[in-house]
Amino acid sequence: MKRFSSYSDKRLMEYSKTNPQYFGHIYRRYGGSIFSFFYRRLGSKEVSADLTQETFLRAFRNRQNFIYQGYPYSSYLFRIAKNLLVNYYKKKKTLSLEALEYEPYSKPSFRSDFDNRLVWKALETLSFMERRVLEERYKKGKTIKEISEVVNKSENAVKLILSRARKKLRKHPIVRD
């Protein structure tokens, strides 16, 4: 096995077309780099591992059609990874404010912890009062009147704060109302 580590990408790909086990050397050579590519952009080990696996799965499935053109095989892998990342962001474009009903980093639910963390990260862009009003409304389920008593503001002021907070979150790329 060790002797194949010195083989060029071109040679390994040629061999992998007839014997799929050679593709494992490609994975060992570039798996860490592809994982790092995703992890730096997403911050989630689970999602990064899934997308890394999908990158190599697609490359493996298309290995018969791969034609060496003088570029390192890693450039091909990173192109697949980049496309997967773009597709991931398109799918993950929005999250609902309903995620506010759940504590961050706790209680497993039908929403993933990753989705929860994204929503709470978006909330960090709001002021203290905006976060507090949203928390009282969505996490604790309080009415506008109850919130106004807790934060010592008029009902109209609470409505305005809530409206502005929602507007700011709507502008955030991962949250929708």
ABEGO torsion letter per residue (X at the ends): XAAAAABBAAAAAAAAAABAAAAAAAAAAAAAAAAAAAAAAAGBAAAAAAAAAAAAAAAAAAAAABBBAGBBAAAAAAAAAAAAAAAAAAAAABBBAAAAABBBGBEBBABBAAAAAAAAAAAAABBAAAAAAAAAAAAAGBBAAAAAAAAGBBAAAAAAAAAAAAAAAAABAABBX
